[in-house]
Amino acid sequence: MRTRTRYHIAVLLGYGLLALALTWPLARQLGSAIPGDNFDGWQNLWNLWWMREAWLVRHISPYFSDMLFAPTGADLRFQTMAPFNGFLFMNVQTTVGLIPAYNAAVLFSFVVGGYGTYLLTLYALRGWQKLPNDGDRPVNVVTAPKRLAGNVGSHHAAAFIAGIIFVFSPYHFSHTLGHLQLISLQWIPFYVLYLVRGLDRAARPVSRNSWVADAAKAGLFLALVGLCDWYYVMYSLFFTALALLVWLARRQLTWRSVAMVAGVGIFLVVALSPLLVSMVRGTQTWGGTSLVRDYTETLALSADLLAFVTPQVFHPLWGKAALARGASFTAAPSEYTVFAGFTVLVLAGIALLATRTRRSKRVSSAQRPGFYLLSAAFFALLALGPVLKINGRTDLLPGGGEIPLPYRLLYETVPFIKLSRSVSRMDVMVMLFLGVAAAFAVVWLVDRLQAGRQAGAQRAIAIATPLIIGGLIIFEFLPAPFPVSPPDTPAWYATLAQDPAPGVVFNLPANFERPGYLLYQITHGKPITTGYVTRDDPKTLRERAPVFSHFWFLGQDINTRTFDLGQQGIQVLYDLMGVRWVVLDRYKMPGGPEREITEAMAGQIFAGQPPLYSDDRITVYEVGEPAQRGPFIVLGTDWQPRQTDETGEFWRALPAGDSAGFDLSNPTGLPVTLSINAAAATGGTLRLLDAAGSELTAWPLSAGRQTFEFPQQSQYPATLRLAFDGPAGAEAQVFSVDVRQQ
């Protein structure tokens, strides 16, 4: 027992030391920087901050925040929140700080994930050990556990190497750039361990309590997986289905096995029911376009076949060459990195050979290298996505045809699959199972090299072989130095934090979401008009309201063609959005149209007004009571996306049989005129409806653009709708929905 304890302590220390060494220089900046590339990491740092704010300060659910996308707030049910990290490292955050809490979560994943893989691999190798004088005959751990008293050092070393392959894989390092929910892969090997052990025990006439206990443990760890990342739950369920098929094929599946897996599912659903029920409701209210990922995005974020043999880009020797090699891939390095490692692939080949030389019907599937090689191949095939992609190309057949893959069938038939985005992330399972399979190869190599040698030579081989193999793997995976990012929050935000006045911060530029604004909010603590979220909440105003949409599109939309930023910009900022501070950050704006247009529009809004604060980086304007007010329109959430052509013309489509709403604000009560410009190549009728659906008026559409005006009125209904009646499949083009005061 003492020897076993020493092994486990040494393993935990080993993974901890390797984590500090391979993420260097993070170890000397644990309190002042996070690992990553100064982008996505700030979102996950904000997640930790917001969970503490919600739980300890406000005593509310963290799955809605009024701190983002003011004034509507943001629904965070589909955010990569990873509440396990928020809860476990809450004490670190409150006592030491937010950045140390983030780094603790990162290092925790390396140590515990490696340890879980080590335990899984030890279980797998138990059927691979040899008894004295038994030659190569494997022994079943259930029937002869007490006789296994030989030299097991190589098994522990091999299991340790399996953990290295999993947690120090290029996949893990690539997501350590900022995806804390994906960094938190540590519970997957524990789930796999207790699932396969439970299936083994359920297949044998042993005590019921043993497989029931394993079912409970597997359910617990699957729930922990879900509290870190939902992708990993999906992958774990895929593995469960594969394991059941393997046990069925080997005639080891019993009613107890089915009951065991059902128990795991029940545990998961009950444990996470508050989150699951809320998310299911969210899928019904958000609308498909907000959640379902487009097929082209799924294809782009699928693994390239060559990426499995393309080294990661942070290697000190060939990182630059690898980056150049990956230029033809269709995703960023953080998503296309699925490098398996040449040493690992060689070990997988040896494990396949070993499978053929050490066969025994008495050994369970979970104690055969072939099972883990099959699992690795299964997930590698799925990671390739809907069609085969080699060097960025999918037109691999004569005539430009594509080669469909199994994931395409899943994408087209399983509804929840379309909620996922990055198919290449299944590489996490590939590396786990390659790690376990490689451990079999290490044991097999040690056995072969030791055969016929003296005891001293055998001990030297048992030590040297794993060290050499582990060293080669670490060298291939080495990311040195690993990038770290200290916060770059402008000093003025600390001054803002001292201002007790309520109000919203409008950060510019705002033509795409920038996680740095979340970092700044951690310092100033005020609501902001933007955000950086996993799934866009359709209720936000960024593409629907004047001023918001001006800065988002860097131009006009259908409801802002006649909107005057100089006359009404302050009004919308103050009345609709509650903005008190507008901050232009020049570090966020490279030279060119983005900066020129953003600064020009801000100049129109604040013409003649001196800034509240200005330095080399930022300029801050304070928003006060508007001098004048006028009518404006806010589009509803049911409009199609804004479209443009090569001339810069823009419109929004309105399909036949559909309608889309808009809110008309007229604070002065003076007479106004509603003006609509539209066209339909097929002809049809454009109808103006009130909120109840009653028709107010209708206009015939033709292929040419026409402008229609609704008679002057001082008061319109607050909400109106446009509906298009036309041939099936047709659509109208709405070029403007404007209001002007008479």
C-alpha positions in Angstrom: 0.0 0.0 0.0 2.8 2.4 0.8 4.5 1.6 -2.5 1.2 2.3 -4.3 0.8 5.6 -2.5 4.3 6.6 -3.4 3.6 5.9 -7.0 0.5 8.0 -7.0 2.1 10.9 -5.2 5.1 10.8 -7.6 2.7 10.8 -10.6 0.8 13.9 -9.3 4.1 15.7 -8.6 5.5 14.6 -12.0 2.5 16.1 -13.9 2.6 19.2 -11.8 6.3 19.8 -12.5 5.8 19.1 -16.2 2.9 21.5 -16.4 5.0 24.3 -14.9 8.0 23.5 -17.1 6.0 23.2 -20.4 4.0 26.3 -19.8 7.0 28.4 -18.9 7.3 31.3 -18.3 3.8 31.1 -16.8 5.3 29.8 -13.5 7.0 33.1 -12.8 3.8 35.2 -13.7 1.1 33.2 -12.0 -0.4 36.3 -10.4 0.1 38.8 -13.2 -0.6 37.0 -16.6 -2.6 34.2 -18.1 -1.5 31.7 -20.7 -2.7 32.6 -24.2 -2.7 35.0 -27.0 -4.4 38.1 -25.5 -7.8 37.3 -26.9 -10.2 34.4 -25.9 -8.6 34.1 -22.5 -10.2 37.4 -21.4 -13.7 36.0 -22.0 -13.0 33.1 -19.7 -11.3 35.3 -17.2 -14.5 37.4 -17.2 -16.6 34.2 -16.8 -14.8 33.5 -13.5 -15.2 37.1 -12.4 -18.9 37.1 -13.3 -19.7 33.8 -11.5 -18.2 35.3 -8.4 -20.1 38.5 -8.9 -23.4 36.7 -9.5 -23.0 34.1 -6.7 -21.4 36.0 -3.9 -22.3 39.6 -4.5 -25.7 39.6 -6.3 -27.0 36.2 -5.2 -28.4 35.5 -8.7 -27.9 33.0 -11.5 -24.8 33.7 -13.6 -26.7 32.6 -16.7 -28.0 36.0 -17.4 -26.0 39.2 -17.2 -27.1 42.8 -17.4 -23.4 43.8 -17.6 -23.2 42.9 -21.3 -25.0 44.2 -24.3 -26.8 46.9 -22.3 -29.6 47.8 -22.2 -31.0 44.3 -23.1 -28.4 42.2 -21.2 -27.2 38.9 -22.4 -28.6 35.4 -22.0 -25.6 33.2 -21.1 -27.3 29.8 -21.1 -25.1 28.8 -24.0 -22.0 30.5 -22.8 -18.8 28.6 -22.2 -19.2 29.3 -18.5 -17.5 26.1 -17.1 -19.2 26.6 -13.6 -17.0 23.8 -12.1 -14.0 26.2 -12.4 -16.0 29.1 -11.1 -17.0 27.2 -8.0 -13.8 25.2 -7.3 -11.5 28.2 -7.6 -13.8 30.7 -6.0 -11.7 30.7 -2.8 -8.6 31.3 -4.8 -10.2 34.3 -6.5 -11.4 35.8 -3.3 -8.2 35.4 -1.4 -5.4 35.6 -3.9 -6.9 37.1 -7.0 -8.7 36.5 -10.3 -5.7 35.8 -12.4 -4.2 33.2 -9.9 -7.6 31.5 -9.9 -7.6 31.2 -13.7 -4.0 29.9 -13.7 -5.0 27.4 -10.9 -7.7 26.1 -13.2 -5.3 25.7 -16.0 -2.7 23.8 -14.0 -5.4 21.7 -12.3 -6.4 20.4 -15.8 -2.8 19.2 -16.5 -2.3 17.5 -13.2 -5.7 15.9 -12.7 -6.2 15.1 -16.4 -2.8 13.3 -16.5 -3.6 11.5 -13.3 -7.0 10.3 -14.6 -5.3 9.0 -17.8 -2.7 7.3 -15.6 -5.4 5.5 -13.6 -7.4 4.5 -16.8 -4.2 3.1 -18.4 -3.3 1.1 -15.3 -6.7 -0.5 -15.5 -6.3 -1.2 -19.1 -2.8 -2.7 -18.6 -3.9 -5.0 -15.8 -4.9 -7.6 -18.3 -1.6 -7.2 -20.1 0.7 -8.2 -17.2 2.5 -11.6 -17.2 2.7 -14.1 -14.4 6.0 -15.8 -13.5 6.7 -18.7 -15.9 3.6 -17.9 -17.9 5.4 -16.4 -20.9 3.2 -14.0 -22.9 -0.1 -15.3 -21.5 -2.1 -12.3 -20.3 -3.9 -12.6 -17.0 -7.4 -11.5 -16.2 -7.4 -9.1 -13.3 -10.7 -10.3 -12.0 -9.7 -13.9 -11.7 -6.2 -13.6 -10.5 -5.5 -10.2 -9.0 -3.5 -11.4 -6.0 -1.0 -13.3 -8.2 0.2 -10.1 -10.0 3.3 -9.5 -7.9 5.9 -9.2 -10.6 7.7 -6.1 -11.8 5.0 -3.5 -12.5 7.3 -0.5 -12.7 7.1 -0.5 -16.5 3.3 -0.4 -16.3 3.3 2.7 -14.1 5.9 4.3 -16.4 3.8 3.4 -19.4 0.6 4.8 -17.7 2.5 8.0 -16.9 3.5 8.4 -20.6 -0.2 7.9 -21.5 -1.0 10.9 -19.3 1.7 12.9 -21.0 0.3 12.2 -24.4 -3.1 13.3 -23.3 -2.6 16.4 -21.2 0.5 17.7 -22.9 -0.8 17.1 -26.4 -0.7 19.9 -29.0 -4.5 19.9 -28.9 -4.4 20.8 -25.2 -1.7 23.4 -25.6 -3.5 25.0 -28.6 -6.6 25.5 -26.5 -4.6 26.7 -23.5 -4.3 29.9 -25.6 -7.6 30.9 -24.0 -10.4 28.3 -24.1 -10.6 27.5 -20.4 -13.7 25.3 -20.9 -11.6 23.1 -23.4 -8.5 23.3 -21.2 -10.7 21.6 -18.5 -10.5 18.1 -20.1 -9.5 16.4 -16.8 -12.7 14.5 -16.1 -13.0 12.7 -19.4 -10.5 9.9 -18.5 -12.2 9.3 -15.2 -15.5 8.9 -17.0 -14.0 6.5 -19.5 -12.3 4.5 -16.7 -15.5 3.9 -14.6 -17.6 3.3 -17.7 -15.4 0.5 -19.1 -14.8 -0.9 -15.6 -18.5 -0.9 -15.0 -19.1 -2.6 -18.3 -16.5 -5.2 -17.4 -18.0 -5.9 -14.1 -21.5 -6.0 -15.4 -20.5 -8.7 -17.9 -19.3 -11.0 -15.1 -21.1 -12.8 -12.3 -19.7 -10.6 -9.5 -21.3 -8.6 -6.8 -24.0 -6.2 -8.1 -22.7 -3.4 -5.9 -19.4 -3.3 -7.9 -21.0 -2.3 -11.2 -23.6 -0.2 -9.6 -20.9 1.8 -7.8 -19.0 2.2 -11.1 -22.3 3.4 -12.7 -22.6 6.1 -10.0 -19.0 7.1 -10.4 -19.2 7.3 -14.2 -22.4 9.4 -13.9 -20.6 11.7 -11.4 -17.6 12.2 -13.6 -19.8 12.7 -16.7 -21.7 15.4 -14.8 -18.3 17.0 -14.0 -17.5 16.9 -17.6 -20.7 18.8 -18.3 -19.9 21.4 -15.8 -16.7 22.1 -17.8 -17.8 21.8 -21.4 -20.8 20.4 -23.3 -18.7 19.4 -26.3 -16.9 16.9 -24.1 -20.2 15.5 -22.9 -21.2 14.9 -26.5 -17.9 13.2 -27.2 -18.3 11.1 -24.1 -21.7 9.9 -25.2 -20.3 9.0 -28.6 -17.7 6.9 -26.8 -20.4 5.3 -24.7 -22.2 4.2 -27.9 -19.0 2.8 -29.4 -18.2 0.9 -26.2 -21.7 -0.7 -26.1 -21.2 -1.8 -29.7 -17.9 -3.3 -28.9 -19.2 -5.2 -25.9 -22.1 -6.4 -28.0 -19.9 -7.6 -30.8 -17.8 -9.5 -28.3 -20.9 -11.0 -26.7 -20.1 -9.3 -23.4 -23.2 -7.1 -23.2 -25.7 -8.1 -20.6 -28.8 -6.6 -19.1 -26.6 -5.3 -16.3 -24.5 -3.5 -18.9 -27.6 -1.8 -20.3 -28.8 -0.9 -16.8 -25.4 0.4 -15.9 -25.3 2.8 -18.9 -28.9 3.8 -18.3 -28.0 4.6 -14.7 -25.2 6.9 -16.0 -27.6 8.7 -18.2 -30.1 9.2 -15.4 -27.5 10.5 -13.1 -26.3 13.0 -15.7 -29.8 14.2 -16.4 -30.8 14.5 -12.8 -27.6 16.2 -11.7 -27.6 18.8 -14.5 -31.3 19.1 -15.0 -31.5 22.8 -14.0 -29.0 23.6 -16.8 -30.4 21.1 -19.3 -34.0 22.2 -18.9 -33.0 25.8 -19.3 -31.0 25.1 -22.4 -33.8 23.2 -24.0 -36.1 26.1 -23.4 -33.5 28.4 -24.9 -33.4 26.4 -28.1 -37.1 27.0 -28.5 -37.0 30.7 -27.8 -33.7 31.8 -29.4 -34.4 30.8 -33.0 -32.4 28.5 -35.2 -30.0 31.1 -36.7 -28.7 32.1 -33.3 -27.7 28.5 -32.3 -27.4 26.3 -35.3 -24.0 26.6 -36.9 -23.8 27.0 -40.7 -22.5 24.1 -42.7 -19.7 26.1 -44.2 -18.5 27.0 -40.7 -18.7 23.3 -39.7 -16.6 22.4 -42.7 -14.0 25.1 -42.1 -13.6 24.0 -38.5 -13.2 20.3 -39.3 -9.8 18.7 -39.1 -7.6 18.5 -42.1 -6.1 15.1 -42.7 -2.6 16.5 -43.0 -3.0 18.4 -39.7 -2.6 15.1 -37.8 1.0 15.0 -39.0 1.6 18.8 -39.0 3.5 19.8 -35.8 2.2 22.5 -33.5 3.2 26.1 -34.2 4.9 26.9 -30.9 7.8 24.4 -31.2 11.1 26.3 -30.8 12.7 24.5 -33.8 10.1 24.0 -36.4 7.2 26.1 -35.2 7.6 28.7 -37.9 7.7 26.1 -40.6 4.6 24.4 -39.1 2.8 27.7 -39.2 3.7 28.2 -42.8 2.6 24.6 -43.5 -0.7 25.2 -41.9 -1.5 28.3 -43.9 -3.5 26.2 -46.3 -5.7 24.9 -43.6 -9.2 26.4 -43.2 -9.1 27.4 -39.5 -6.9 29.2 -37.1 -4.0 27.3 -35.4 -6.0 27.0 -32.2 -8.6 25.0 -34.0 -6.7 23.1 -36.7 -4.0 21.8 -34.4 -4.6 18.0 -34.0 -1.0 16.9 -34.3 -0.7 13.3 -33.0 3.1 13.2 -32.8 5.3 10.9 -34.8 6.5 9.0 -31.8 2.9 8.4 -30.7 1.9 7.2 -34.1 4.9 4.8 -34.1 3.8 3.5 -30.7 0.2 3.1 -32.0 1.6 0.9 -34.8 3.5 -1.2 -32.2 0.4 -1.5 -30.1 -1.4 -2.8 -33.2 1.3 -5.3 -33.7 1.2 -6.2 -30.0 -2.6 -6.8 -30.3 -1.9 -9.6 -32.8 0.8 -11.2 -30.7 -1.0 -11.2 -27.4 -4.5 -12.3 -27.8 -6.6 -13.9 -25.1 -10.3 -14.5 -25.0 -10.1 -14.1 -21.2 -9.2 -10.4 -21.4 -12.0 -7.9 -21.6 -12.2 -5.3 -24.4 -11.1 -2.6 -21.9 -7.8 -4.4 -21.5 -6.9 -4.7 -25.1 -4.9 -2.1 -27.1 -7.2 -2.8 -30.1 -10.2 -1.2 -28.3 -8.3 2.0 -27.7 -6.9 2.1 -31.2 -10.4 1.6 -32.5 -11.6 4.4 -30.3 -8.8 6.7 -31.5 -9.6 5.9 -35.1 -13.3 6.4 -34.6 -12.9 9.9 -33.2 -10.2 10.8 -35.7 -12.6 9.9 -38.5 -15.4 12.0 -36.9 -12.9 14.9 -36.3 -12.4 15.1 -40.1 -15.9 16.5 -40.4 -18.6 16.0 -43.1 -16.2 15.6 -46.1 -12.5 14.7 -46.4 -10.2 17.7 -46.5 -6.6 17.4 -47.5 -4.4 20.5 -47.4 -7.5 22.7 -47.3 -9.1 21.1 -50.4 -12.3 19.1 -50.5 -12.5 18.7 -54.3 -10.6 15.5 -54.3 -12.5 13.4 -56.8 -12.4 13.8 -60.6 -14.6 16.7 -61.6 -14.3 18.4 -58.2 -16.4 15.9 -56.2 -16.1 15.5 -52.5 -15.6 12.4 -50.4 -18.4 12.3 -47.7 -17.5 11.0 -44.2 -19.6 9.6 -41.4 -19.9 13.0 -39.6 -22.0 14.2 -42.5 -24.7 11.7 -41.7 -24.7 12.8 -38.1 -24.9 16.4 -39.1 -27.9 15.7 -41.3 -29.8 13.4 -39.0 -29.0 14.3 -35.4 -30.5 17.7 -34.5 -28.2 18.7 -31.6 -25.1 18.0 -33.7 -25.8 21.3 -35.6 -25.4 23.2 -32.3 -21.7 22.3 -32.2 -19.2 24.3 -34.2 -15.6 23.0 -34.1 -15.6 19.4 -35.2 -11.8 19.2 -34.9 -12.1 19.3 -31.1 -12.9 15.6 -31.1 -9.1 15.3 -31.2 -9.3 15.4 -27.4 -10.6 11.9 -27.5 -8.1 10.8 -30.2 -5.2 11.8 -27.9 -6.7 10.2 -24.9 -7.0 6.8 -26.6 -3.7 7.1 -28.5 -2.1 7.7 -25.1 -3.6 4.5 -23.6 -2.7 2.5 -26.7 0.8 3.8 -26.6 1.2 2.5 -23.1 0.6 -1.0 -24.3 3.4 -0.5 -26.8 5.7 0.7 -24.1 5.1 -2.3 -22.0 5.5 -4.6 -25.0 8.8 -2.9 -26.0 10.1 -3.3 -22.4 9.2 -6.9 -22.3 10.8 -7.6 -25.7 14.0 -5.8 -24.8 14.2 -7.5 -21.4 13.8 -11.0 -22.8 16.8 -13.2 -22.0 18.8 -10.5 -20.1 20.1 -10.4 -16.6 18.2 -8.8 -13.8 20.4 -5.6 -13.8 20.0 -5.1 -17.5 16.3 -5.7 -17.2 16.0 -3.0 -14.5 18.0 -0.6 -16.7 15.8 -1.3 -19.7 12.7 -0.8 -17.6 14.0 2.7 -16.6 15.6 3.8 -19.8 13.0 2.8 -22.3 10.1 4.9 -20.8 12.5 7.8 -20.2 13.6 7.8 -23.9 10.1 7.4 -25.2 8.7 10.0 -22.9 11.5 12.4 -23.7 10.9 12.0 -27.4 7.2 12.7 -27.0 7.8 15.8 -24.8 10.3 17.1 -27.4 7.8 16.7 -30.2 5.0 18.4 -28.2 7.3 21.2 -26.7 5.7 24.7 -26.9 8.6 26.9 -25.8 8.3 29.5 -24.7 4.5 29.3 -24.1 2.8 32.6 -24.8 1.4 34.5 -21.8 -0.7 37.6 -21.7 -0.6 40.2 -18.9 -3.7 42.5 -18.7 -3.4 45.6 -20.8 -6.3 47.6 -19.2 -5.9 51.4 -19.7 -5.4 53.2 -16.4 -8.4 55.4 -16.9 -10.7 52.5 -16.2 -9.5 52.3 -12.6 -10.5 56.0 -12.3 -13.9 55.1 -13.7 -14.4 52.4 -11.1 -14.3 55.1 -8.4 -17.1 57.0 -10.0 -20.4 56.2 -8.2 -22.6 57.5 -11.0 -24.6 54.9 -12.9 -24.2 54.5 -16.6 -23.1 52.3 -19.4 -19.8 52.3 -21.2 -19.8 52.2 -25.0 -16.4 50.9 -26.2 -15.2 51.8 -29.7 -14.4 50.3 -32.1 -17.4 48.1 -32.1 -17.5 46.5 -35.6 -16.8 43.0 -34.1 -16.8 41.7 -30.6 -13.6 42.1 -28.7 -12.9 40.2 -25.5 -10.6 42.9 -24.3 -13.7 45.0 -23.3 -14.7 42.3 -20.9 -11.2 42.5 -19.3 -11.7 46.3 -18.9 -15.1 45.7 -17.3 -13.5 43.6 -14.6 -11.7 46.8 -13.5 -14.4 49.4 -14.0 -17.4 47.3 -13.0 -19.9 49.3 -15.3 -22.3 47.7 -17.8 -21.1 47.8 -21.4 -22.9 47.8 -24.7 -21.0 45.0 -26.2 -19.8 41.6 -25.2 -18.0 38.5 -26.3 -20.2 35.4 -26.0 -20.3 31.9 -27.2 -23.7 32.2 -28.9 -25.2 35.6 -29.9 -28.3 36.5 -28.0 -30.8 37.6 -30.7 -32.3 40.2 -28.3 -29.2 42.5 -28.4 -29.4 45.8 -30.2 -26.1 45.8 -32.0 -27.6 45.1 -35.5 -31.0 46.6 -34.9 -30.7 50.1 -33.3 -29.3 53.3 -34.7 -25.8 54.2 -33.5 -25.2 50.6 -32.4 -25.6 49.4 -36.0 -23.7 52.3 -37.4 -20.6 51.3 -35.5 -21.2 47.5 -36.1 -21.6 47.8 -39.8 -19.4 50.8 -40.2 -22.2 52.3 -42.1 -26.0 52.5 -42.4 -28.7 49.9 -42.3 -32.2 49.9 -43.6 -33.5 51.8 -40.6 -30.8 54.5 -40.6 -30.6 55.8 -44.1 -32.0 59.2 -43.0 -30.8 59.0 -39.4 -28.5 61.9 -38.5 -25.8 61.0 -36.1 -25.0 64.6 -35.4 -28.6 65.4 -34.6 -29.8 62.2 -32.8 -26.7 60.2 -31.8 -26.6 61.6 -28.3 -30.4 61.0 -28.0 -30.1 57.3 -28.8 -27.0 56.8 -26.6 -28.6 58.5 -23.7 -32.3 57.5 -24.0 -32.2 54.0 -25.5 -28.9 52.7 -24.4 -28.2 54.5 -21.1 -24.7 55.3 -22.2 -22.7 57.8 -20.1 -19.2 57.1 -21.4 -18.0 56.5 -25.0 -14.4 55.3 -25.1 -12.4 55.2 -28.4 -9.4 52.9 -28.1 -6.8 53.5 -30.8 -4.9 50.3 -29.9 -8.0 48.4 -31.0 -8.2 50.1 -34.4 -5.5 49.5 -37.0 -5.1 52.1 -39.7 -7.4 52.1 -42.6 -11.2 52.4 -43.1 -12.1 50.8 -39.7 -10.4 53.6 -37.8 -11.3 56.4 -40.2 -15.0 55.6 -40.2 -15.2 54.9 -36.5 -13.5 58.2 -35.6 -15.5 60.1 -38.2 -18.9 58.8 -36.8 -17.8 59.6 -33.3 -16.8 63.0 -34.5 -20.3 63.6 -35.8 -21.9 62.6 -32.5 -19.6 64.7 -30.3 -18.9 67.6 -32.7 -17.6 70.6 -30.7 -17.6 68.7 -27.4 -14.2 68.4 -25.6 -13.3 64.9 -24.4 -13.6 64.0 -20.7 -10.2 62.3 -20.9 -7.6 61.7 -23.6 -4.1 60.2 -23.8 -2.0 58.4 -26.5 -4.3 55.4 -26.4 -7.9 56.3 -25.5 -10.3 59.3 -25.9 -13.3 59.4 -23.6 -16.5 61.4 -24.2 -19.2 61.9 -21.5 -22.8 61.6 -22.7 -25.3 64.0 -21.2 -28.9 65.0 -21.7 -29.6 65.4 -25.4 -30.3 68.9 -26.7 -32.9 67.7 -29.1 -34.9 64.5 -29.8 -36.5 63.0 -32.8 -38.1 59.8 -34.2 -36.1 56.7 -34.9 -36.7 53.0 -35.7 -35.4 49.9 -34.0 -35.6 46.7 -36.0 -37.1 43.6 -34.5 -35.2 40.3 -33.8 -36.9 38.5 -36.7 -35.2 40.3 -39.6 -32.9 38.5 -42.0 -29.2 39.5 -41.9 -28.1 42.7 -43.6 -26.8 41.9 -47.1 -24.6 44.0 -49.4 -23.4 43.8 -53.0 -20.2 44.7 -54.8 -21.4 48.3 -55.2 -21.9 48.8 -51.4 -25.7 48.8 -51.7 -27.4 47.0 -48.8 -30.8 45.5 -48.0 -32.6 42.9 -45.8 -34.5 40.1 -47.4 -38.2 39.4 -46.5 -39.2 35.9 -47.7 -42.7 35.3 -49.0 -45.1 34.3 -46.2 -42.9 35.9 -43.5 -43.1 39.1 -41.6 -40.6 41.2 -39.6 -41.3 43.8 -37.0 -39.9 47.2 -36.0 -40.4 49.6 -33.1 -41.0 53.3 -34.0 -40.0 55.7 -31.3 -41.5 59.3 -31.5 -40.7 61.0 -28.2 -41.8 64.5 -29.4 -45.3 63.4 -30.5 -45.0 65.6 -33.6 -46.3 64.4 -37.0 -44.0 61.9 -38.7 -44.0 60.0 -42.0 -43.0 56.4 -42.4 -41.2 55.7 -45.6 -40.4 52.2 -47.0 -38.3 51.4 -50.1 -38.6 47.9 -51.4 -38.6 45.6 -54.5 -39.4 42.1 -55.5 -38.2 40.5 -58.7 -41.3 38.2 -58.7 -43.8 40.8 -57.8 -46.0 40.5 -54.8 -47.6 42.6 -52.1 -46.0 44.3 -49.2 -48.3 44.8 -46.2 -48.0 47.0 -43.2 -49.5 45.5 -40.0 -50.0 46.6 -36.5 -48.7 44.6 -33.5 -51.9 42.5 -33.5 -51.5 41.6 -37.1 -54.2 43.8 -38.5 -53.4 45.3 -41.9 -52.9 49.1 -42.0 -52.1 49.4 -45.7 -50.6 47.4 -48.6 -48.5 48.2 -51.6 -47.8 46.2 -54.8 -44.2 45.4 -55.4 -42.3 45.1 -58.7 -38.8 44.3 -59.8 -37.8 48.0 -59.6 -37.3 49.7 -56.3 -40.3 51.8 -55.1 -40.8 54.1 -52.2 -44.0 53.9 -50.2 -45.1 56.4 -47.6 -47.7 56.0 -44.8 -49.8 59.1 -44.2 -48.5 61.5 -41.6 -49.6 60.8 -38.1 -48.4 62.1 -34.8 -48.7 58.7 -33.1 -48.0 55.3 -34.6 -48.4 52.0 -32.8 -45.2 51.3 -30.9 -44.7 48.1 -32.9 -45.4 47.6 -36.6 -44.7 44.7 -39.0 -44.0 44.3 -42.7 -45.3 41.2 -44.4 -44.6 40.0 -47.9 -47.1 38.0 -50.0 -45.5 36.5 -53.1 -44.8 33.2 -54.9 -43.4 30.3 -52.9 -39.6 30.7 -52.5 -39.7 34.4 -53.5 -38.4 37.2 -51.4 -38.7 40.9 -51.2 -35.7 43.2 -50.8 -36.3 45.9 -48.2 -33.9 48.7 -48.8 -35.1 51.2 -46.2 -37.6 51.5 -43.3 -37.3 55.2 -42.4 -39.2 57.7 -40.3 -38.9 61.5 -40.6 -40.4 64.3 -38.7 -42.5 66.9 -40.5 
